[in-house]
Amino acid sequence: MTPQDEGRPKDALVASVVIPVRNGASTIERQLRALDLQEDADFAWEVVVSDNGSTDATRAVVERVSAELSVPVRVIDSHQHPGLSYARNTGVRHAAGAVVLFCDSDDIVRPRWLASAVRGLTDADIVSGGIYPFTSSNRLGLEEPRGLISASFGPAILGCNFAMRRATYVSLGGCDESLPPYGCEDAELSIRANKSSMRIQEVDGMAIDFRRTVGAWANLRKAYYSGIAESIVFARHADLYPQQSGLGPALRRFGQVPVDLVRRLRSDWRMSVRSSSRRFVAAVGFFAGTLWFVTSGTLRPPLLMGVSE
Protein backbone atom coordinates (compact mmCIF):
# COMPACT_ATOMS: atom_id res chain seq x y z
CA MET A 1 0.00 0.00 0.00
CA THR A 2 1.36 3.40 -0.96
CA PRO A 3 1.01 6.46 1.28
CA GLN A 4 -1.52 7.79 -1.24
CA ASP A 5 -3.87 4.87 -0.58
CA GLU A 6 -4.02 4.76 3.21
CA GLY A 7 -7.80 5.18 3.50
CA ARG A 8 -7.70 8.97 3.37
CA PRO A 9 -10.36 11.09 1.63
CA LYS A 10 -9.54 11.96 -1.98
CA ASP A 11 -9.04 15.62 -1.12
CA ALA A 12 -6.79 14.88 1.87
CA LEU A 13 -3.16 15.88 1.69
CA VAL A 14 -0.76 13.05 0.93
CA ALA A 15 2.41 14.89 1.93
CA SER A 16 3.69 17.84 3.95
CA VAL A 17 7.18 19.24 3.32
CA VAL A 18 8.54 20.69 6.56
CA ILE A 19 11.26 23.35 6.31
CA PRO A 20 12.81 24.50 9.59
CA VAL A 21 14.27 27.96 9.21
CA ARG A 22 15.87 30.73 11.20
CA ASN A 23 17.01 33.85 9.34
CA GLY A 24 16.75 32.26 5.92
CA ALA A 25 15.59 35.32 3.97
CA SER A 26 18.55 35.17 1.58
CA THR A 27 18.12 31.51 0.60
CA ILE A 28 14.60 30.18 1.15
CA GLU A 29 13.09 31.61 -2.04
CA ARG A 30 15.24 29.35 -4.19
CA GLN A 31 14.19 26.30 -2.19
CA LEU A 32 10.50 27.18 -2.40
CA ARG A 33 10.69 27.66 -6.16
CA ALA A 34 12.47 24.31 -6.52
CA LEU A 35 9.65 22.66 -4.59
CA ASP A 36 7.09 24.30 -6.84
CA LEU A 37 8.78 22.68 -9.87
CA GLN A 38 8.47 19.11 -8.57
CA GLU A 39 7.78 16.51 -11.26
CA ASP A 40 5.34 13.58 -11.09
CA ALA A 41 3.88 14.79 -7.79
CA ASP A 42 0.35 13.86 -8.88
CA PHE A 43 -1.14 14.08 -5.40
CA ALA A 44 -2.16 16.80 -2.97
CA TRP A 45 0.65 18.21 -0.84
CA GLU A 46 1.76 21.31 1.03
CA VAL A 47 4.80 23.13 2.37
CA VAL A 48 5.04 24.03 6.07
CA VAL A 49 7.73 26.58 6.91
CA SER A 50 8.58 26.38 10.62
CA ASP A 51 10.04 29.76 11.60
CA ASN A 52 12.32 29.20 14.57
CA GLY A 53 12.68 32.82 15.66
CA SER A 54 13.86 34.62 12.54
CA THR A 55 14.88 38.25 13.01
CA ASP A 56 15.33 38.99 9.32
CA ALA A 57 12.76 39.15 6.51
CA THR A 58 12.20 35.39 6.28
CA ARG A 59 8.44 35.53 6.84
CA ALA A 60 7.99 38.40 4.37
CA VAL A 61 9.98 36.53 1.71
CA VAL A 62 7.96 33.34 2.20
CA GLU A 63 4.66 35.21 2.05
CA ARG A 64 5.69 37.08 -1.12
CA VAL A 65 6.97 33.99 -2.91
CA SER A 66 4.14 31.70 -1.83
CA ALA A 67 1.62 33.98 -3.54
CA GLU A 68 3.34 33.12 -6.84
CA LEU A 69 3.48 29.33 -6.35
CA SER A 70 1.04 26.58 -7.23
CA VAL A 71 1.73 24.57 -4.05
CA PRO A 72 0.14 25.85 -0.82
CA VAL A 73 2.68 27.23 1.68
CA ARG A 74 2.03 27.92 5.36
CA VAL A 75 4.34 29.68 7.82
CA ILE A 76 4.02 28.56 11.43
CA ASP A 77 5.72 30.02 14.47
CA SER A 78 8.25 27.85 16.35
CA HIS A 79 10.24 30.55 18.15
CA GLN A 80 9.39 29.28 21.65
CA HIS A 81 12.40 26.93 21.78
CA PRO A 82 15.47 27.46 19.59
CA GLY A 83 16.74 24.49 17.65
CA LEU A 84 16.19 22.17 14.72
CA SER A 85 14.42 19.52 16.80
CA TYR A 86 11.72 21.83 18.06
CA ALA A 87 11.31 23.48 14.66
CA ARG A 88 10.87 20.14 12.91
CA ASN A 89 8.52 18.76 15.57
CA THR A 90 6.40 21.91 15.53
CA GLY A 91 6.20 21.69 11.76
CA VAL A 92 4.97 18.11 12.03
CA ARG A 93 2.40 19.12 14.67
CA HIS A 94 0.90 21.47 12.08
CA ALA A 95 1.35 19.17 9.08
CA ALA A 96 -1.78 17.79 7.44
CA GLY A 97 -0.13 15.23 5.16
CA ALA A 98 0.08 11.48 5.74
CA VAL A 99 3.78 11.72 4.85
CA VAL A 100 6.22 14.28 6.26
CA LEU A 101 9.34 15.21 4.33
CA PHE A 102 12.20 17.35 5.61
CA CYS A 103 14.56 19.67 3.77
CA ASP A 104 16.47 22.80 4.75
CA SER A 105 15.84 26.39 3.74
CA ASP A 106 19.30 26.92 2.22
CA ASP A 107 19.42 23.78 0.06
CA ILE A 108 17.73 22.95 -3.25
CA VAL A 109 15.64 19.84 -3.84
CA ARG A 110 15.93 18.19 -7.24
CA PRO A 111 12.89 17.81 -9.53
CA ARG A 112 11.85 14.27 -8.54
CA TRP A 113 12.64 14.62 -4.83
CA LEU A 114 9.05 14.64 -3.57
CA ALA A 115 7.61 11.92 -5.80
CA SER A 116 10.60 9.63 -5.23
CA ALA A 117 10.30 9.97 -1.45
CA VAL A 118 6.57 9.31 -1.29
CA ARG A 119 6.78 6.27 -3.57
CA GLY A 120 9.85 4.99 -1.77
CA LEU A 121 7.83 4.68 1.42
CA THR A 122 5.89 1.81 -0.17
CA ASP A 123 8.78 -0.48 0.78
CA ALA A 124 10.38 1.39 3.68
CA ASP A 125 9.58 3.12 6.95
CA ILE A 126 12.10 5.94 6.48
CA VAL A 127 13.73 7.13 3.26
CA SER A 128 16.56 9.43 2.33
CA GLY A 129 18.51 10.20 -0.82
CA GLY A 130 21.60 11.68 -2.39
CA ILE A 131 23.06 14.89 -0.96
CA TYR A 132 25.20 16.76 -3.49
CA PRO A 133 27.34 19.57 -2.08
CA PHE A 134 27.49 22.93 -3.80
CA THR A 135 30.95 23.50 -5.26
CA SER A 136 33.02 26.61 -4.60
CA SER A 137 31.97 27.92 -8.01
CA ASN A 138 28.31 27.63 -6.90
CA ARG A 139 27.52 24.99 -9.50
CA LEU A 140 25.47 22.04 -8.40
CA GLY A 141 26.07 18.34 -8.07
CA LEU A 142 29.69 18.10 -9.15
CA GLU A 143 31.03 16.45 -6.01
CA GLU A 144 30.53 12.91 -4.75
CA PRO A 145 27.09 12.74 -3.12
CA ARG A 146 26.29 11.50 0.36
CA GLY A 147 23.17 9.61 1.31
CA LEU A 148 22.51 7.32 4.23
CA ILE A 149 25.37 7.07 6.71
CA SER A 150 26.61 3.59 7.61
CA ALA A 151 26.82 3.99 11.38
CA SER A 152 27.80 1.39 13.94
CA PHE A 153 24.16 1.00 14.99
CA GLY A 154 22.81 0.76 11.42
CA PRO A 155 21.82 3.16 8.62
CA ALA A 156 21.51 6.80 9.69
CA ILE A 157 19.76 9.70 8.00
CA LEU A 158 20.98 13.26 7.61
CA GLY A 159 18.46 15.84 8.79
CA CYS A 160 18.50 17.87 5.59
CA ASN A 161 16.93 15.08 3.52
CA PHE A 162 14.59 12.43 4.90
CA ALA A 163 10.94 11.41 4.95
CA MET A 164 8.56 9.03 6.69
CA ARG A 165 4.87 8.66 7.40
CA ARG A 166 3.66 11.20 9.92
CA ALA A 167 2.40 8.40 12.16
CA THR A 168 5.86 6.83 12.14
CA TYR A 169 7.53 10.11 13.07
CA VAL A 170 5.15 10.67 15.97
CA SER A 171 5.43 7.07 17.18
CA LEU A 172 9.21 7.48 17.36
CA GLY A 173 8.79 10.70 19.31
CA GLY A 174 10.18 12.92 16.59
CA CYS A 175 13.47 14.72 17.13
CA ASP A 176 14.71 15.11 20.70
CA GLU A 177 14.00 18.70 21.76
CA SER A 178 16.29 18.46 24.79
CA LEU A 179 19.40 18.40 22.58
CA PRO A 180 21.30 21.62 21.77
CA PRO A 181 19.97 23.84 18.95
CA TYR A 182 22.22 22.05 16.46
CA GLY A 183 23.86 18.66 16.29
CA CYS A 184 23.12 14.93 16.44
CA GLU A 185 19.33 15.19 16.42
CA ASP A 186 19.26 13.26 13.14
CA ALA A 187 21.69 10.60 14.37
CA GLU A 188 19.77 10.22 17.65
CA LEU A 189 16.49 9.82 15.77
CA SER A 190 18.20 7.20 13.59
CA ILE A 191 19.33 5.30 16.69
CA ARG A 192 15.75 5.09 17.99
CA ALA A 193 14.51 4.06 14.54
CA ASN A 194 17.07 1.25 14.33
CA LYS A 195 16.23 0.08 17.84
CA SER A 196 12.60 -0.07 16.70
CA SER A 197 13.61 -2.19 13.68
CA MET A 198 12.51 0.47 11.20
CA ARG A 199 13.39 -0.12 7.55
CA ILE A 200 15.60 2.79 6.49
CA GLN A 201 16.41 2.95 2.78
CA GLU A 202 18.05 5.24 0.27
CA VAL A 203 15.84 6.12 -2.69
CA ASP A 204 16.95 7.02 -6.19
CA GLY A 205 15.71 10.44 -7.27
CA MET A 206 15.30 11.78 -3.73
CA ALA A 207 18.27 14.09 -4.17
CA ILE A 208 19.11 17.57 -2.96
CA ASP A 209 21.87 20.08 -3.58
CA PHE A 210 23.39 20.95 -0.22
CA ARG A 211 24.84 24.31 0.77
CA ARG A 212 27.72 24.14 3.23
CA THR A 213 27.78 26.52 6.17
CA VAL A 214 29.76 29.65 5.36
CA GLY A 215 31.88 31.54 7.86
CA ALA A 216 34.39 30.47 10.49
CA TRP A 217 32.26 31.52 13.46
CA ALA A 218 29.15 29.73 12.20
CA ASN A 219 31.13 26.52 11.61
CA LEU A 220 32.80 26.63 15.01
CA ARG A 221 29.47 27.33 16.71
CA LYS A 222 27.99 24.24 15.03
CA ALA A 223 31.02 22.18 16.05
CA TYR A 224 30.65 23.25 19.68
CA TYR A 225 26.95 22.41 19.85
CA SER A 226 27.58 19.11 18.06
CA GLY A 227 30.19 18.18 20.66
CA ILE A 228 27.74 18.83 23.50
CA ALA A 229 25.01 16.88 21.72
CA GLU A 230 27.31 13.94 21.08
CA SER A 231 28.21 13.69 24.77
CA ILE A 232 24.49 13.52 25.62
CA VAL A 233 23.70 10.95 22.91
CA PHE A 234 26.61 8.72 23.97
CA ALA A 235 25.45 8.82 27.59
CA ARG A 236 21.80 8.14 26.79
CA HIS A 237 22.67 5.27 24.48
CA ALA A 238 25.44 3.77 26.58
CA ASP A 239 24.45 0.32 25.36
CA LEU A 240 25.76 1.36 21.94
CA TYR A 241 28.68 3.47 23.16
CA PRO A 242 29.94 1.80 26.37
CA GLN A 243 33.52 3.13 26.05
CA GLN A 244 32.80 6.60 24.69
CA SER A 245 31.06 8.41 27.52
CA GLY A 246 32.75 10.07 30.50
CA LEU A 247 35.77 12.21 31.30
CA GLY A 248 38.34 9.73 29.97
CA PRO A 249 37.00 9.69 26.42
CA ALA A 250 36.44 13.45 26.60
CA LEU A 251 40.10 14.09 27.47
CA ARG A 252 41.34 11.67 24.82
CA ARG A 253 39.59 13.73 22.18
CA PHE A 254 41.91 16.65 22.88
CA GLY A 255 44.92 14.42 22.34
CA GLN A 256 43.61 13.28 18.97
CA VAL A 257 43.46 16.83 17.57
CA PRO A 258 47.24 17.48 17.12
CA VAL A 259 47.74 13.96 15.79
CA ASP A 260 45.07 14.56 13.19
CA LEU A 261 46.54 17.97 12.32
CA VAL A 262 50.01 16.55 11.65
CA ARG A 263 48.58 13.80 9.48
CA ARG A 264 46.49 16.18 7.42
CA LEU A 265 49.20 18.83 7.00
CA ARG A 266 50.83 16.65 4.39
CA SER A 267 47.99 17.33 1.96
CA ASP A 268 46.44 20.80 2.41
CA TRP A 269 47.55 22.94 5.33
CA ARG A 270 44.68 25.43 5.07
CA MET A 271 42.09 22.69 5.08
CA SER A 272 43.99 20.95 7.85
CA VAL A 273 43.92 23.98 10.11
CA ARG A 274 40.19 24.52 9.51
CA SER A 275 39.39 20.86 10.11
CA SER A 276 41.51 20.66 13.24
CA SER A 277 39.96 23.87 14.57
CA ARG A 278 36.49 22.38 14.21
CA ARG A 279 37.63 19.15 15.86
CA PHE A 280 39.17 21.07 18.76
CA VAL A 281 36.02 23.11 19.34
CA ALA A 282 33.90 19.96 19.09
CA ALA A 283 36.18 18.38 21.71
CA VAL A 284 35.61 21.41 23.95
CA GLY A 285 31.86 20.99 23.49
CA PHE A 286 32.06 17.26 24.23
CA PHE A 287 34.07 17.94 27.40
CA ALA A 288 31.65 20.67 28.49
CA GLY A 289 28.64 18.45 27.86
CA THR A 290 30.29 15.62 29.78
CA LEU A 291 30.92 17.90 32.78
CA TRP A 292 27.52 19.62 32.72
CA PHE A 293 25.27 16.67 32.07
CA VAL A 294 27.00 13.30 32.33
CA THR A 295 29.39 13.30 35.29
CA SER A 296 27.32 15.82 37.26
CA GLY A 297 24.31 13.52 37.24
CA THR A 298 22.06 16.19 35.72
CA LEU A 299 21.54 14.50 32.37
CA ARG A 300 18.09 15.55 31.24
CA PRO A 301 15.59 13.00 29.95
CA PRO A 302 14.70 13.15 26.26
CA LEU A 303 11.99 15.60 25.28
CA LEU A 304 9.96 13.83 22.61
CA MET A 305 6.60 14.21 20.94
CA GLY A 306 3.64 12.42 22.47
CA VAL A 307 1.78 9.68 20.63
CA SER A 308 -1.41 11.78 20.67
CA GLU A 309 0.12 14.61 18.64
C-alpha positions as CSV (number, residue, x, y, z in Angstrom):
1,M,0.0,0.0,0.0
2,T,1.4,3.4,-1.0
3,P,1.0,6.5,1.3
4,Q,-1.5,7.8,-1.2
5,D,-3.9,4.9,-0.6
6,E,-4.0,4.8,3.2
7,G,-7.8,5.2,3.5
8,R,-7.7,9.0,3.4
9,P,-10.4,11.1,1.6
10,K,-9.5,12.0,-2.0
11,D,-9.0,15.6,-1.1
12,A,-6.8,14.9,1.9
13,L,-3.2,15.9,1.7
14,V,-0.8,13.1,0.9
15,A,2.4,14.9,1.9
16,S,3.7,17.8,3.9
17,V,7.2,19.2,3.3
18,V,8.5,20.7,6.6
19,I,11.3,23.4,6.3
20,P,12.8,24.5,9.6
21,V,14.3,28.0,9.2
22,R,15.9,30.7,11.2
23,N,17.0,33.9,9.3
24,G,16.7,32.3,5.9
25,A,15.6,35.3,4.0
26,S,18.5,35.2,1.6
27,T,18.1,31.5,0.6
28,I,14.6,30.2,1.1
29,E,13.1,31.6,-2.0
30,R,15.2,29.3,-4.2
31,Q,14.2,26.3,-2.2
32,L,10.5,27.2,-2.4
33,R,10.7,27.7,-6.2
34,A,12.5,24.3,-6.5
35,L,9.7,22.7,-4.6
36,D,7.1,24.3,-6.8
37,L,8.8,22.7,-9.9
38,Q,8.5,19.1,-8.6
39,E,7.8,16.5,-11.3
40,D,5.3,13.6,-11.1
41,A,3.9,14.8,-7.8
42,D,0.4,13.9,-8.9
43,F,-1.1,14.1,-5.4
44,A,-2.2,16.8,-3.0
45,W,0.7,18.2,-0.8
46,E,1.8,21.3,1.0
47,V,4.8,23.1,2.4
48,V,5.0,24.0,6.1
49,V,7.7,26.6,6.9
50,S,8.6,26.4,10.6
51,D,10.0,29.8,11.6
52,N,12.3,29.2,14.6
53,G,12.7,32.8,15.7
54,S,13.9,34.6,12.5
55,T,14.9,38.3,13.0
56,D,15.3,39.0,9.3
57,A,12.8,39.2,6.5
58,T,12.2,35.4,6.3
59,R,8.4,35.5,6.8
60,A,8.0,38.4,4.4
61,V,10.0,36.5,1.7
62,V,8.0,33.3,2.2
63,E,4.7,35.2,2.0
64,R,5.7,37.1,-1.1
65,V,7.0,34.0,-2.9
66,S,4.1,31.7,-1.8
67,A,1.6,34.0,-3.5
68,E,3.3,33.1,-6.8
69,L,3.5,29.3,-6.4
70,S,1.0,26.6,-7.2
71,V,1.7,24.6,-4.1
72,P,0.1,25.8,-0.8
73,V,2.7,27.2,1.7
74,R,2.0,27.9,5.4
75,V,4.3,29.7,7.8
76,I,4.0,28.6,11.4
77,D,5.7,30.0,14.5
78,S,8.3,27.9,16.4
79,H,10.2,30.5,18.2
80,Q,9.4,29.3,21.6
81,H,12.4,26.9,21.8
82,P,15.5,27.5,19.6
83,G,16.7,24.5,17.6
84,L,16.2,22.2,14.7
85,S,14.4,19.5,16.8
86,Y,11.7,21.8,18.1
87,A,11.3,23.5,14.7
88,R,10.9,20.1,12.9
89,N,8.5,18.8,15.6
90,T,6.4,21.9,15.5
91,G,6.2,21.7,11.8
92,V,5.0,18.1,12.0
93,R,2.4,19.1,14.7
94,H,0.9,21.5,12.1
95,A,1.3,19.2,9.1
96,A,-1.8,17.8,7.4
97,G,-0.1,15.2,5.2
98,A,0.1,11.5,5.7
99,V,3.8,11.7,4.9
100,V,6.2,14.3,6.3
101,L,9.3,15.2,4.3
102,F,12.2,17.3,5.6
103,C,14.6,19.7,3.8
104,D,16.5,22.8,4.7
105,S,15.8,26.4,3.7
106,D,19.3,26.9,2.2
107,D,19.4,23.8,0.1
108,I,17.7,22.9,-3.3
109,V,15.6,19.8,-3.8
110,R,15.9,18.2,-7.2
111,P,12.9,17.8,-9.5
112,R,11.8,14.3,-8.5
113,W,12.6,14.6,-4.8
114,L,9.1,14.6,-3.6
115,A,7.6,11.9,-5.8
116,S,10.6,9.6,-5.2
117,A,10.3,10.0,-1.5
118,V,6.6,9.3,-1.3
119,R,6.8,6.3,-3.6
120,G,9.9,5.0,-1.8
121,L,7.8,4.7,1.4
122,T,5.9,1.8,-0.2
123,D,8.8,-0.5,0.8
124,A,10.4,1.4,3.7
125,D,9.6,3.1,7.0
126,I,12.1,5.9,6.5
127,V,13.7,7.1,3.3
128,S,16.6,9.4,2.3
129,G,18.5,10.2,-0.8
130,G,21.6,11.7,-2.4
131,I,23.1,14.9,-1.0
132,Y,25.2,16.8,-3.5
133,P,27.3,19.6,-2.1
134,F,27.5,22.9,-3.8
135,T,31.0,23.5,-5.3
136,S,33.0,26.6,-4.6
137,S,32.0,27.9,-8.0
138,N,28.3,27.6,-6.9
139,R,27.5,25.0,-9.5
140,L,25.5,22.0,-8.4
141,G,26.1,18.3,-8.1
142,L,29.7,18.1,-9.2
143,E,31.0,16.4,-6.0
144,E,30.5,12.9,-4.8
145,P,27.1,12.7,-3.1
146,R,26.3,11.5,0.4
147,G,23.2,9.6,1.3
148,L,22.5,7.3,4.2
149,I,25.4,7.1,6.7
150,S,26.6,3.6,7.6
151,A,26.8,4.0,11.4
152,S,27.8,1.4,13.9
153,F,24.2,1.0,15.0
154,G,22.8,0.8,11.4
155,P,21.8,3.2,8.6
156,A,21.5,6.8,9.7
157,I,19.8,9.7,8.0
158,L,21.0,13.3,7.6
159,G,18.5,15.8,8.8
160,C,18.5,17.9,5.6
161,N,16.9,15.1,3.5
162,F,14.6,12.4,4.9
163,A,10.9,11.4,4.9
164,M,8.6,9.0,6.7
165,R,4.9,8.7,7.4
166,R,3.7,11.2,9.9
167,A,2.4,8.4,12.2
168,T,5.9,6.8,12.1
169,Y,7.5,10.1,13.1
170,V,5.2,10.7,16.0
171,S,5.4,7.1,17.2
172,L,9.2,7.5,17.4
173,G,8.8,10.7,19.3
174,G,10.2,12.9,16.6
175,C,13.5,14.7,17.1
176,D,14.7,15.1,20.7
177,E,14.0,18.7,21.8
178,S,16.3,18.5,24.8
179,L,19.4,18.4,22.6
180,P,21.3,21.6,21.8
181,P,20.0,23.8,19.0
182,Y,22.2,22.1,16.5
183,G,23.9,18.7,16.3
184,C,23.1,14.9,16.4
185,E,19.3,15.2,16.4
186,D,19.3,13.3,13.1
187,A,21.7,10.6,14.4
188,E,19.8,10.2,17.6
189,L,16.5,9.8,15.8
190,S,18.2,7.2,13.6
191,I,19.3,5.3,16.7
192,R,15.8,5.1,18.0
193,A,14.5,4.1,14.5
194,N,17.1,1.3,14.3
195,K,16.2,0.1,17.8
196,S,12.6,-0.1,16.7
197,S,13.6,-2.2,13.7
198,M,12.5,0.5,11.2
199,R,13.4,-0.1,7.5
200,I,15.6,2.8,6.5
201,Q,16.4,3.0,2.8
202,E,18.0,5.2,0.3
203,V,15.8,6.1,-2.7
204,D,17.0,7.0,-6.2
205,G,15.7,10.4,-7.3
206,M,15.3,11.8,-3.7
207,A,18.3,14.1,-4.2
208,I,19.1,17.6,-3.0
209,D,21.9,20.1,-3.6
210,F,23.4,21.0,-0.2
211,R,24.8,24.3,0.8
212,R,27.7,24.1,3.2
213,T,27.8,26.5,6.2
214,V,29.8,29.7,5.4
215,G,31.9,31.5,7.9
216,A,34.4,30.5,10.5
217,W,32.3,31.5,13.5
218,A,29.2,29.7,12.2
219,N,31.1,26.5,11.6
220,L,32.8,26.6,15.0
221,R,29.5,27.3,16.7
222,K,28.0,24.2,15.0
223,A,31.0,22.2,16.0
224,Y,30.7,23.2,19.7
225,Y,27.0,22.4,19.8
226,S,27.6,19.1,18.1
227,G,30.2,18.2,20.7
228,I,27.7,18.8,23.5
229,A,25.0,16.9,21.7
230,E,27.3,13.9,21.1
231,S,28.2,13.7,24.8
232,I,24.5,13.5,25.6
233,V,23.7,11.0,22.9
234,F,26.6,8.7,24.0
235,A,25.4,8.8,27.6
236,R,21.8,8.1,26.8
237,H,22.7,5.3,24.5
238,A,25.4,3.8,26.6
239,D,24.4,0.3,25.4
240,L,25.8,1.4,21.9
241,Y,28.7,3.5,23.2
242,P,29.9,1.8,26.4
243,Q,33.5,3.1,26.1
244,Q,32.8,6.6,24.7
245,S,31.1,8.4,27.5
246,G,32.7,10.1,30.5
247,L,35.8,12.2,31.3
248,G,38.3,9.7,30.0
249,P,37.0,9.7,26.4
250,A,36.4,13.5,26.6
251,L,40.1,14.1,27.5
252,R,41.3,11.7,24.8
253,R,39.6,13.7,22.2
254,F,41.9,16.7,22.9
255,G,44.9,14.4,22.3
256,Q,43.6,13.3,19.0
257,V,43.5,16.8,17.6
258,P,47.2,17.5,17.1
259,V,47.7,14.0,15.8
260,D,45.1,14.6,13.2
261,L,46.5,18.0,12.3
262,V,50.0,16.5,11.6
263,R,48.6,13.8,9.5
264,R,46.5,16.2,7.4
265,L,49.2,18.8,7.0
266,R,50.8,16.6,4.4
267,S,48.0,17.3,2.0
268,D,46.4,20.8,2.4
269,W,47.6,22.9,5.3
270,R,44.7,25.4,5.1
271,M,42.1,22.7,5.1
272,S,44.0,20.9,7.9
273,V,43.9,24.0,10.1
274,R,40.2,24.5,9.5
275,S,39.4,20.9,10.1
276,S,41.5,20.7,13.2
277,S,40.0,23.9,14.6
278,R,36.5,22.4,14.2
279,R,37.6,19.2,15.9
280,F,39.2,21.1,18.8
281,V,36.0,23.1,19.3
282,A,33.9,20.0,19.1
283,A,36.2,18.4,21.7
284,V,35.6,21.4,23.9
285,G,31.9,21.0,23.5
286,F,32.1,17.3,24.2
287,F,34.1,17.9,27.4
288,A,31.6,20.7,28.5
289,G,28.6,18.5,27.9
290,T,30.3,15.6,29.8
291,L,30.9,17.9,32.8
292,W,27.5,19.6,32.7
293,F,25.3,16.7,32.1
294,V,27.0,13.3,32.3
295,T,29.4,13.3,35.3
296,S,27.3,15.8,37.3
297,G,24.3,13.5,37.2
298,T,22.1,16.2,35.7
299,L,21.5,14.5,32.4
300,R,18.1,15.5,31.2
301,P,15.6,13.0,30.0
302,P,14.7,13.1,26.3
303,L,12.0,15.6,25.3
304,L,10.0,13.8,22.6
305,M,6.6,14.2,20.9
306,G,3.6,12.4,22.5
307,V,1.8,9.7,20.6
308,S,-1.4,11.8,20.7
309,E,0.1,14.6,18.6
